[in-house]
Amino acid sequence: MSKAKQSFYLIVLSQGISLIGGEVLYFAISLYVLDLTGSAEIFAAMVAISFLPRILFTPLGGAIADRFSKKMILVISDSANTVLVFVLAAMLFSGSESVILLGATVTLMTLITTFYHPTVTASLPAVLTPDELVKANGLVQGIKAVSRLLGPIMAGFLFGAVGVINVVVICAVFFLFSAIINIFIKIPYVAQKMAGGMLATIATDIKEGFVYITRQNPVLFKIAIIFTLFALFYQAMLSVAFPYMIRITFAMSEEAFGFANAAIGVAVLSGSLLSGKIKKYLELKHLPYYLAAIGVVTTPIALSLMLPGGIFPPLLMIASFVLIMFIFTLINILVMAFTQIHVPAQMLGKTIAIILSIANLLAPVGLFALGWLLENMGDVQYVLYFGIGLFMVVLGVVVKRRLKVDS
């Protein structure tokens, strides 16, 4: 096996360990906050605030990924998470329990991911050929899926078995192992000159990224806008509505909460594994059909709230979210592969970061709004999900007419 391939698999392994630690921690905190407050508004506010770093700092993370050693960024990111989570464990052990403390931790970890994730994405073309990128992105998405599968199950079991403090310590150990693995990764790096100092250079890089997607490759800007509209509704649904419906609306147990979220991981894993088999259907021209399909499979969420009690309504709701994530996984692989192939290597990190930043621009609005609606709509919440599903179908039709790309 070549050194480049070895580095790719080390990146995947390290990312997997780091993601599992993050998923376990996030879902343990989610359980804790929902049990502590029982409020969709408070939970949504915490998640919305944690999204702000994605909007404000992701372009900076992308510019740094293009400019500095990717290996060092990965090492520093996981090391910072290790220290942060150990500090959280110490504060919880001392009796400092509050939603503000937990929210601050999630927000700081999100800040770290704004540097980590663009670096991982920008590292792949540095160690792989263009023909390998679709399969590689499928594997990366598969690792994310495994973390989504194992993380919630582990969180649900550990939360009830050993308590939140021990869960936090275990997550810190995961980040530590990931940081150690990153030390052995070999990613080609050529130092670039910085005219006018580091800050001026990074500011110029970010500006170049915006110019690139708006003028030189405007289809990427259109993709960013599409993702923004998707995130406005579905980020809130996945981050707030899904756990709230499981834990509060349908009053499911910690274990059921874990398995329901693990089902989302199965969906992502299935999409990732399937992507290598259906490469010809993962071209940008197919994006409108996937968007419309997400709208169609959203409607069972509304139906689950209209049906009488029993086991079927929550299962229907979970199945709907599983299908949404399966389709979105295919969209994500499609867009990432398109971007990696069509964007120059020296522009890739900042370009992907700017797309992600734009995509998350309205997510906090959706999170705050959905939190309020869940608290105040009462028995007519099903209208909300019917409306969101219809919006996605219409968006698919509009994108079909406006996004003229062959591949």
C-alpha positions, 0 to 999 in steps of 0.5 A: 500500500502506498504512503498516500493510501496509508495516510488516507486510511489514517485520516479516515480512522482518526476522523471516525474516532473523533466523530464517535467521541463527538456524537456520544458527547452531543447526544449525552448533552442533548439527553441531559438538557432535555431531561433537565428543562423539558423545553424545546425552546431552551434546547433549540436556543442552545443548538442555534447559538452553537451554530454561530461559529459555523457561520462566522468562522468556517471561511477562516477555517477553510482559508487556514486549511489551504494555507497551513499544514493540514496535518498540524491543523488536525492534530491541534483540533483534536488536542483542543477538543481533548483539553476542552472536554476534560475541563468540562468533566472537571467542572461537572465533577465539581458541581458546576451544572448548567445549561449555559456551561453545556451550551458553551462547550457545544459552541466551542467544539463547533468552533473547532470543527470549523477548522477540522472539517474543511481540512479533512475535505481538502486533504483528500485530493492531496492524497488521492487521484480524481477518479478515487474521490467519489469512492473516498467521499463515500467512505468518509460519509460511511465513517460519519454514518458509523459514528451516527450509528454507534454514538447514540447507542453508546450515549443512550447506554452509558448515560443511564449506566455510568452518568454524564460525568463519566460519559464526558471523560470517555469522550475526552479519551476518544479525542486524545486517541484521534490526536495521537493518530493524526501525528502519523499522517503524511499529507503533502505540504508546500509552504506558501508566501504570505504577502503583507502578513498572516492576517492580511493574507488570510483575509485576501484568501477568504475574499478570493474564495467569495469571488471564485464562487460568485464570479468564476464558478457561480454554480457553486454559489447556487449550490450554497443557496440551495443548501441554505434553504435546506438547512433553514428547515431540516437542520432544525428538524434533525437537531431539535424536532427529532430528539424532542419528538422522541424524548418529549412528544412520544416519551421514549426511553434513553435506550430508544433515543439512542437506537432511533438516532442510530437508525439515522446512522444506518441511513447515512451508512447505507447511502455511503455504501450505495454511492459507489454503486450508483456513481452515474446517478450522483451527478449535479443534474440529478440534484433536483430529483433528490430535493423533491424526494426529500420533500415527499418523504417528509410528509410521514412526520406529519402523519405520525402526529395525526395518528392515534397512540401506539408504537406505529406513529413514532416508528413512522416518524423515525422512518421518515427521518431515516429516509431524509438522511439517506437521500441527503447523504447522496446529495452530500456525496454528489456535491462534495465530489463535484466540488473537489473535481472542479475546484483547483487544489489551492482554492478547495479548502476556502471554497468548501468552507465558504459554501458551508458558511453560506449554507448555515447562514439561516440555520439559527433562524430555523432553530429558534423558530422551530423551537418556538413553534414546537412549544406553541403550535400544540396539536396542529404541528403536523401542518408545519411538516406538511408545509416543509415537505411541499416547500422541498418539492417546489424547490426541486422543481425550481432547481431543475429549471435554474441549475443548468449543469451537465455534471 
